[in-house]
Amino acid sequence: MAPKDELGKQGEDLAAIYLEAKGMTILERNWRCRRGEIDIIAVDGQILVVVEVKTRSSRSHGTALESVNRAKLARLRMLAAKWLSAQSRSFGAVRIDVIALERFAGNFALRHIRGAI
């Protein structure tokens, strides 16, 4: 696995652990369809949470959080609707969260933005 891919997987693993520690239930990870991918799909009470995880080891291309723009959020909304259309279960609401991780000197700093849209 390429170092960039390994960093991304490590970030997604940490994000999943964090969400579970916050009481969320992970339904799926790395759900894909022909239009894209959702990193983590979780449930927070009655709320479906679609989570975009961004991990960076430097800020040479901006921060992890800055990499999630309006176009990415719009794509996540579309992907959430696609995922929901294939489910028999209903949810009280849908929320899109972003977890931004930055690794410096081997340590990760995590920032969780609830309801990023």
Chimera marker file (.cmm) of the C-alpha trace (Angstrom):
<marker_set name="trace">
<marker id="1" x="0.000" y="0.000" z="0.000" r="1" g="1" b="0" radius="0.5"/>
<marker id="2" x="1.321" y="3.456" z="-0.896" r="1" g="1" b="0" radius="0.5"/>
<marker id="3" x="2.278" y="5.705" z="2.052" r="1" g="1" b="0" radius="0.5"/>
<marker id="4" x="-0.557" y="8.125" z="1.183" r="1" g="1" b="0" radius="0.5"/>
<marker id="5" x="-3.096" y="5.273" z="1.171" r="1" g="1" b="0" radius="0.5"/>
<marker id="6" x="-1.706" y="3.920" z="4.447" r="1" g="1" b="0" radius="0.5"/>
<marker id="7" x="-2.034" y="7.369" z="6.041" r="1" g="1" b="0" radius="0.5"/>
<marker id="8" x="-5.631" y="7.609" z="4.828" r="1" g="1" b="0" radius="0.5"/>
<marker id="9" x="-6.510" y="4.172" z="6.193" r="1" g="1" b="0" radius="0.5"/>
<marker id="10" x="-4.886" y="5.010" z="9.511" r="1" g="1" b="0" radius="0.5"/>
<marker id="11" x="-6.929" y="8.238" z="9.668" r="1" g="1" b="0" radius="0.5"/>
<marker id="12" x="-10.173" y="6.403" z="8.879" r="1" g="1" b="0" radius="0.5"/>
<marker id="13" x="-9.413" y="3.789" z="11.544" r="1" g="1" b="0" radius="0.5"/>
<marker id="14" x="-8.817" y="6.526" z="14.138" r="1" g="1" b="0" radius="0.5"/>
<marker id="15" x="-11.981" y="8.330" z="13.063" r="1" g="1" b="0" radius="0.5"/>
<marker id="16" x="-14.060" y="5.155" z="13.453" r="1" g="1" b="0" radius="0.5"/>
<marker id="17" x="-12.634" y="4.535" z="16.931" r="1" g="1" b="0" radius="0.5"/>
<marker id="18" x="-13.366" y="8.159" z="17.877" r="1" g="1" b="0" radius="0.5"/>
<marker id="19" x="-16.976" y="7.980" z="16.627" r="1" g="1" b="0" radius="0.5"/>
<marker id="20" x="-17.641" y="4.741" z="18.474" r="1" g="1" b="0" radius="0.5"/>
<marker id="21" x="-16.180" y="6.276" z="21.653" r="1" g="1" b="0" radius="0.5"/>
<marker id="22" x="-18.691" y="9.116" z="21.196" r="1" g="1" b="0" radius="0.5"/>
<marker id="23" x="-21.507" y="6.531" z="21.192" r="1" g="1" b="0" radius="0.5"/>
<marker id="24" x="-22.118" y="6.261" z="17.461" r="1" g="1" b="0" radius="0.5"/>
<marker id="25" x="-22.652" y="2.946" z="15.696" r="1" g="1" b="0" radius="0.5"/>
<marker id="26" x="-20.679" y="2.390" z="12.494" r="1" g="1" b="0" radius="0.5"/>
<marker id="27" x="-22.901" y="0.895" z="9.786" r="1" g="1" b="0" radius="0.5"/>
<marker id="28" x="-20.434" y="0.868" z="6.906" r="1" g="1" b="0" radius="0.5"/>
<marker id="29" x="-16.961" y="1.961" z="5.966" r="1" g="1" b="0" radius="0.5"/>
<marker id="30" x="-15.765" y="2.844" z="2.485" r="1" g="1" b="0" radius="0.5"/>
<marker id="31" x="-19.187" y="2.417" z="0.859" r="1" g="1" b="0" radius="0.5"/>
<marker id="32" x="-18.805" y="2.827" z="-2.889" r="1" g="1" b="0" radius="0.5"/>
<marker id="33" x="-20.992" y="3.237" z="-5.897" r="1" g="1" b="0" radius="0.5"/>
<marker id="34" x="-20.132" y="4.382" z="-9.406" r="1" g="1" b="0" radius="0.5"/>
<marker id="35" x="-20.575" y="8.031" z="-8.346" r="1" g="1" b="0" radius="0.5"/>
<marker id="36" x="-18.159" y="8.031" z="-5.423" r="1" g="1" b="0" radius="0.5"/>
<marker id="37" x="-17.404" y="6.849" z="-1.915" r="1" g="1" b="0" radius="0.5"/>
<marker id="38" x="-18.531" y="7.573" z="1.621" r="1" g="1" b="0" radius="0.5"/>
<marker id="39" x="-15.747" y="7.011" z="4.148" r="1" g="1" b="0" radius="0.5"/>
<marker id="40" x="-17.951" y="6.197" z="7.146" r="1" g="1" b="0" radius="0.5"/>
<marker id="41" x="-21.713" y="5.772" z="7.550" r="1" g="1" b="0" radius="0.5"/>
<marker id="42" x="-22.796" y="5.843" z="11.183" r="1" g="1" b="0" radius="0.5"/>
<marker id="43" x="-25.854" y="6.294" z="13.376" r="1" g="1" b="0" radius="0.5"/>
<marker id="44" x="-26.018" y="8.854" z="16.178" r="1" g="1" b="0" radius="0.5"/>
<marker id="45" x="-29.300" y="8.143" z="17.978" r="1" g="1" b="0" radius="0.5"/>
<marker id="46" x="-31.900" y="8.382" z="15.198" r="1" g="1" b="0" radius="0.5"/>
<marker id="47" x="-29.619" y="10.442" z="12.939" r="1" g="1" b="0" radius="0.5"/>
<marker id="48" x="-27.785" y="8.950" z="9.980" r="1" g="1" b="0" radius="0.5"/>
<marker id="49" x="-24.301" y="10.448" z="9.883" r="1" g="1" b="0" radius="0.5"/>
<marker id="50" x="-22.256" y="10.498" z="6.685" r="1" g="1" b="0" radius="0.5"/>
<marker id="51" x="-18.625" y="11.135" z="7.592" r="1" g="1" b="0" radius="0.5"/>
<marker id="52" x="-15.887" y="12.436" z="5.338" r="1" g="1" b="0" radius="0.5"/>
<marker id="53" x="-12.436" y="11.729" z="6.771" r="1" g="1" b="0" radius="0.5"/>
<marker id="54" x="-9.452" y="13.779" z="5.612" r="1" g="1" b="0" radius="0.5"/>
<marker id="55" x="-5.954" y="13.029" z="6.856" r="1" g="1" b="0" radius="0.5"/>
<marker id="56" x="-2.845" y="15.083" z="6.185" r="1" g="1" b="0" radius="0.5"/>
<marker id="57" x="0.787" y="14.769" z="7.230" r="1" g="1" b="0" radius="0.5"/>
<marker id="58" x="1.667" y="18.313" z="6.183" r="1" g="1" b="0" radius="0.5"/>
<marker id="59" x="-0.022" y="21.564" z="5.286" r="1" g="1" b="0" radius="0.5"/>
<marker id="60" x="1.788" y="22.011" z="1.980" r="1" g="1" b="0" radius="0.5"/>
<marker id="61" x="-1.550" y="21.570" z="0.174" r="1" g="1" b="0" radius="0.5"/>
<marker id="62" x="-3.648" y="23.230" z="2.888" r="1" g="1" b="0" radius="0.5"/>
<marker id="63" x="-5.157" y="21.800" z="6.034" r="1" g="1" b="0" radius="0.5"/>
<marker id="64" x="-7.220" y="18.620" z="6.110" r="1" g="1" b="0" radius="0.5"/>
<marker id="65" x="-10.339" y="20.658" z="6.809" r="1" g="1" b="0" radius="0.5"/>
<marker id="66" x="-9.715" y="23.064" z="3.930" r="1" g="1" b="0" radius="0.5"/>
<marker id="67" x="-9.755" y="20.157" z="1.485" r="1" g="1" b="0" radius="0.5"/>
<marker id="68" x="-13.498" y="19.621" z="2.030" r="1" g="1" b="0" radius="0.5"/>
<marker id="69" x="-15.132" y="22.208" z="-0.199" r="1" g="1" b="0" radius="0.5"/>
<marker id="70" x="-18.725" y="22.901" z="-1.290" r="1" g="1" b="0" radius="0.5"/>
<marker id="71" x="-18.450" y="20.546" z="-4.260" r="1" g="1" b="0" radius="0.5"/>
<marker id="72" x="-17.311" y="17.690" z="-1.997" r="1" g="1" b="0" radius="0.5"/>
<marker id="73" x="-20.190" y="18.371" z="0.425" r="1" g="1" b="0" radius="0.5"/>
<marker id="74" x="-22.680" y="18.404" z="-2.469" r="1" g="1" b="0" radius="0.5"/>
<marker id="75" x="-21.307" y="15.058" z="-3.665" r="1" g="1" b="0" radius="0.5"/>
<marker id="76" x="-21.670" y="13.647" z="-0.129" r="1" g="1" b="0" radius="0.5"/>
<marker id="77" x="-25.318" y="14.765" z="-0.016" r="1" g="1" b="0" radius="0.5"/>
<marker id="78" x="-25.955" y="12.989" z="-3.332" r="1" g="1" b="0" radius="0.5"/>
<marker id="79" x="-24.145" y="9.848" z="-2.157" r="1" g="1" b="0" radius="0.5"/>
<marker id="80" x="-26.102" y="9.858" z="1.118" r="1" g="1" b="0" radius="0.5"/>
<marker id="81" x="-29.368" y="9.981" z="-0.851" r="1" g="1" b="0" radius="0.5"/>
<marker id="82" x="-28.172" y="7.109" z="-3.036" r="1" g="1" b="0" radius="0.5"/>
<marker id="83" x="-27.230" y="5.011" z="0.001" r="1" g="1" b="0" radius="0.5"/>
<marker id="84" x="-30.550" y="5.796" z="1.711" r="1" g="1" b="0" radius="0.5"/>
<marker id="85" x="-32.553" y="4.791" z="-1.355" r="1" g="1" b="0" radius="0.5"/>
<marker id="86" x="-31.222" y="1.238" z="-1.036" r="1" g="1" b="0" radius="0.5"/>
<marker id="87" x="-32.101" y="0.926" z="2.666" r="1" g="1" b="0" radius="0.5"/>
<marker id="88" x="-35.255" y="-0.431" z="4.260" r="1" g="1" b="0" radius="0.5"/>
<marker id="89" x="-34.541" y="1.392" z="7.509" r="1" g="1" b="0" radius="0.5"/>
<marker id="90" x="-35.512" y="5.041" z="7.958" r="1" g="1" b="0" radius="0.5"/>
<marker id="91" x="-33.776" y="7.723" z="9.970" r="1" g="1" b="0" radius="0.5"/>
<marker id="92" x="-35.024" y="10.854" z="11.724" r="1" g="1" b="0" radius="0.5"/>
<marker id="93" x="-32.494" y="13.055" z="9.934" r="1" g="1" b="0" radius="0.5"/>
<marker id="94" x="-29.272" y="12.960" z="7.963" r="1" g="1" b="0" radius="0.5"/>
<marker id="95" x="-26.148" y="14.846" z="8.962" r="1" g="1" b="0" radius="0.5"/>
<marker id="96" x="-22.825" y="15.236" z="7.190" r="1" g="1" b="0" radius="0.5"/>
<marker id="97" x="-19.782" y="15.430" z="9.424" r="1" g="1" b="0" radius="0.5"/>
<marker id="98" x="-16.137" y="15.987" z="8.621" r="1" g="1" b="0" radius="0.5"/>
<marker id="99" x="-13.288" y="14.533" z="10.631" r="1" g="1" b="0" radius="0.5"/>
<marker id="100" x="-9.993" y="16.226" z="9.860" r="1" g="1" b="0" radius="0.5"/>
<marker id="101" x="-6.806" y="14.582" z="11.105" r="1" g="1" b="0" radius="0.5"/>
<marker id="102" x="-3.344" y="16.058" z="10.881" r="1" g="1" b="0" radius="0.5"/>
<marker id="103" x="-0.238" y="14.068" z="11.769" r="1" g="1" b="0" radius="0.5"/>
<marker id="104" x="2.814" y="15.919" z="12.963" r="1" g="1" b="0" radius="0.5"/>
<marker id="105" x="5.820" y="14.268" z="14.648" r="1" g="1" b="0" radius="0.5"/>
<marker id="106" x="3.927" y="10.966" z="14.736" r="1" g="1" b="0" radius="0.5"/>
<marker id="107" x="0.958" y="12.346" z="16.692" r="1" g="1" b="0" radius="0.5"/>
<marker id="108" x="-2.516" y="12.976" z="15.314" r="1" g="1" b="0" radius="0.5"/>
<marker id="109" x="-4.677" y="16.008" z="16.010" r="1" g="1" b="0" radius="0.5"/>
<marker id="110" x="-8.370" y="15.338" z="15.342" r="1" g="1" b="0" radius="0.5"/>
<marker id="111" x="-11.049" y="17.914" z="14.630" r="1" g="1" b="0" radius="0.5"/>
<marker id="112" x="-14.709" y="16.866" z="14.293" r="1" g="1" b="0" radius="0.5"/>
<marker id="113" x="-17.095" y="19.206" z="12.490" r="1" g="1" b="0" radius="0.5"/>
<marker id="114" x="-20.690" y="18.126" z="13.097" r="1" g="1" b="0" radius="0.5"/>
<marker id="115" x="-23.200" y="19.149" z="10.455" r="1" g="1" b="0" radius="0.5"/>
<marker id="116" x="-20.648" y="20.464" z="7.982" r="1" g="1" b="0" radius="0.5"/>
<marker id="117" x="-23.308" y="21.723" z="5.568" r="1" g="1" b="0" radius="0.5"/>
<link id1="1" id2="2" r="1" g="1" b="0" radius="0.2"/>
<link id1="2" id2="3" r="1" g="1" b="0" radius="0.2"/>
<link id1="3" id2="4" r="1" g="1" b="0" radius="0.2"/>
<link id1="4" id2="5" r="1" g="1" b="0" radius="0.2"/>
<link id1="5" id2="6" r="1" g="1" b="0" radius="0.2"/>
<link id1="6" id2="7" r="1" g="1" b="0" radius="0.2"/>
<link id1="7" id2="8" r="1" g="1" b="0" radius="0.2"/>
<link id1="8" id2="9" r="1" g="1" b="0" radius="0.2"/>
<link id1="9" id2="10" r="1" g="1" b="0" radius="0.2"/>
<link id1="10" id2="11" r="1" g="1" b="0" radius="0.2"/>
<link id1="11" id2="12" r="1" g="1" b="0" radius="0.2"/>
<link id1="12" id2="13" r="1" g="1" b="0" radius="0.2"/>
<link id1="13" id2="14" r="1" g="1" b="0" radius="0.2"/>
<link id1="14" id2="15" r="1" g="1" b="0" radius="0.2"/>
<link id1="15" id2="16" r="1" g="1" b="0" radius="0.2"/>
<link id1="16" id2="17" r="1" g="1" b="0" radius="0.2"/>
<link id1="17" id2="18" r="1" g="1" b="0" radius="0.2"/>
<link id1="18" id2="19" r="1" g="1" b="0" radius="0.2"/>
<link id1="19" id2="20" r="1" g="1" b="0" radius="0.2"/>
<link id1="20" id2="21" r="1" g="1" b="0" radius="0.2"/>
<link id1="21" id2="22" r="1" g="1" b="0" radius="0.2"/>
<link id1="22" id2="23" r="1" g="1" b="0" radius="0.2"/>
<link id1="23" id2="24" r="1" g="1" b="0" radius="0.2"/>
<link id1="24" id2="25" r="1" g="1" b="0" radius="0.2"/>
<link id1="25" id2="26" r="1" g="1" b="0" radius="0.2"/>
<link id1="26" id2="27" r="1" g="1" b="0" radius="0.2"/>
<link id1="27" id2="28" r="1" g="1" b="0" radius="0.2"/>
<link id1="28" id2="29" r="1" g="1" b="0" radius="0.2"/>
<link id1="29" id2="30" r="1" g="1" b="0" radius="0.2"/>
<link id1="30" id2="31" r="1" g="1" b="0" radius="0.2"/>
<link id1="31" id2="32" r="1" g="1" b="0" radius="0.2"/>
<link id1="32" id2="33" r="1" g="1" b="0" radius="0.2"/>
<link id1="33" id2="34" r="1" g="1" b="0" radius="0.2"/>
<link id1="34" id2="35" r="1" g="1" b="0" radius="0.2"/>
<link id1="35" id2="36" r="1" g="1" b="0" radius="0.2"/>
<link id1="36" id2="37" r="1" g="1" b="0" radius="0.2"/>
<link id1="37" id2="38" r="1" g="1" b="0" radius="0.2"/>
<link id1="38" id2="39" r="1" g="1" b="0" radius="0.2"/>
<link id1="39" id2="40" r="1" g="1" b="0" radius="0.2"/>
<link id1="40" id2="41" r="1" g="1" b="0" radius="0.2"/>
<link id1="41" id2="42" r="1" g="1" b="0" radius="0.2"/>
<link id1="42" id2="43" r="1" g="1" b="0" radius="0.2"/>
<link id1="43" id2="44" r="1" g="1" b="0" radius="0.2"/>
<link id1="44" id2="45" r="1" g="1" b="0" radius="0.2"/>
<link id1="45" id2="46" r="1" g="1" b="0" radius="0.2"/>
<link id1="46" id2="47" r="1" g="1" b="0" radius="0.2"/>
<link id1="47" id2="48" r="1" g="1" b="0" radius="0.2"/>
<link id1="48" id2="49" r="1" g="1" b="0" radius="0.2"/>
<link id1="49" id2="50" r="1" g="1" b="0" radius="0.2"/>
<link id1="50" id2="51" r="1" g="1" b="0" radius="0.2"/>
<link id1="51" id2="52" r="1" g="1" b="0" radius="0.2"/>
<link id1="52" id2="53" r="1" g="1" b="0" radius="0.2"/>
<link id1="53" id2="54" r="1" g="1" b="0" radius="0.2"/>
<link id1="54" id2="55" r="1" g="1" b="0" radius="0.2"/>
<link id1="55" id2="56" r="1" g="1" b="0" radius="0.2"/>
<link id1="56" id2="57" r="1" g="1" b="0" radius="0.2"/>
<link id1="57" id2="58" r="1" g="1" b="0" radius="0.2"/>
<link id1="58" id2="59" r="1" g="1" b="0" radius="0.2"/>
<link id1="59" id2="60" r="1" g="1" b="0" radius="0.2"/>
<link id1="60" id2="61" r="1" g="1" b="0" radius="0.2"/>
<link id1="61" id2="62" r="1" g="1" b="0" radius="0.2"/>
<link id1="62" id2="63" r="1" g="1" b="0" radius="0.2"/>
<link id1="63" id2="64" r="1" g="1" b="0" radius="0.2"/>
<link id1="64" id2="65" r="1" g="1" b="0" radius="0.2"/>
<link id1="65" id2="66" r="1" g="1" b="0" radius="0.2"/>
<link id1="66" id2="67" r="1" g="1" b="0" radius="0.2"/>
<link id1="67" id2="68" r="1" g="1" b="0" radius="0.2"/>
<link id1="68" id2="69" r="1" g="1" b="0" radius="0.2"/>
<link id1="69" id2="70" r="1" g="1" b="0" radius="0.2"/>
<link id1="70" id2="71" r="1" g="1" b="0" radius="0.2"/>
<link id1="71" id2="72" r="1" g="1" b="0" radius="0.2"/>
<link id1="72" id2="73" r="1" g="1" b="0" radius="0.2"/>
<link id1="73" id2="74" r="1" g="1" b="0" radius="0.2"/>
<link id1="74" id2="75" r="1" g="1" b="0" radius="0.2"/>
<link id1="75" id2="76" r="1" g="1" b="0" radius="0.2"/>
<link id1="76" id2="77" r="1" g="1" b="0" radius="0.2"/>
<link id1="77" id2="78" r="1" g="1" b="0" radius="0.2"/>
<link id1="78" id2="79" r="1" g="1" b="0" radius="0.2"/>
<link id1="79" id2="80" r="1" g="1" b="0" radius="0.2"/>
<link id1="80" id2="81" r="1" g="1" b="0" radius="0.2"/>
<link id1="81" id2="82" r="1" g="1" b="0" radius="0.2"/>
<link id1="82" id2="83" r="1" g="1" b="0" radius="0.2"/>
<link id1="83" id2="84" r="1" g="1" b="0" radius="0.2"/>
<link id1="84" id2="85" r="1" g="1" b="0" radius="0.2"/>
<link id1="85" id2="86" r="1" g="1" b="0" radius="0.2"/>
<link id1="86" id2="87" r="1" g="1" b="0" radius="0.2"/>
<link id1="87" id2="88" r="1" g="1" b="0" radius="0.2"/>
<link id1="88" id2="89" r="1" g="1" b="0" radius="0.2"/>
<link id1="89" id2="90" r="1" g="1" b="0" radius="0.2"/>
<link id1="90" id2="91" r="1" g="1" b="0" radius="0.2"/>
<link id1="91" id2="92" r="1" g="1" b="0" radius="0.2"/>
<link id1="92" id2="93" r="1" g="1" b="0" radius="0.2"/>
<link id1="93" id2="94" r="1" g="1" b="0" radius="0.2"/>
<link id1="94" id2="95" r="1" g="1" b="0" radius="0.2"/>
<link id1="95" id2="96" r="1" g="1" b="0" radius="0.2"/>
<link id1="96" id2="97" r="1" g="1" b="0" radius="0.2"/>
<link id1="97" id2="98" r="1" g="1" b="0" radius="0.2"/>
<link id1="98" id2="99" r="1" g="1" b="0" radius="0.2"/>
<link id1="99" id2="100" r="1" g="1" b="0" radius="0.2"/>
<link id1="100" id2="101" r="1" g="1" b="0" radius="0.2"/>
<link id1="101" id2="102" r="1" g="1" b="0" radius="0.2"/>
<link id1="102" id2="103" r="1" g="1" b="0" radius="0.2"/>
<link id1="103" id2="104" r="1" g="1" b="0" radius="0.2"/>
<link id1="104" id2="105" r="1" g="1" b="0" radius="0.2"/>
<link id1="105" id2="106" r="1" g="1" b="0" radius="0.2"/>
<link id1="106" id2="107" r="1" g="1" b="0" radius="0.2"/>
<link id1="107" id2="108" r="1" g="1" b="0" radius="0.2"/>
<link id1="108" id2="109" r="1" g="1" b="0" radius="0.2"/>
<link id1="109" id2="110" r="1" g="1" b="0" radius="0.2"/>
<link id1="110" id2="111" r="1" g="1" b="0" radius="0.2"/>
<link id1="111" id2="112" r="1" g="1" b="0" radius="0.2"/>
<link id1="112" id2="113" r="1" g="1" b="0" radius="0.2"/>
<link id1="113" id2="114" r="1" g="1" b="0" radius="0.2"/>
<link id1="114" id2="115" r="1" g="1" b="0" radius="0.2"/>
<link id1="115" id2="116" r="1" g="1" b="0" radius="0.2"/>
<link id1="116" id2="117" r="1" g="1" b="0" radius="0.2"/>
</marker_set>
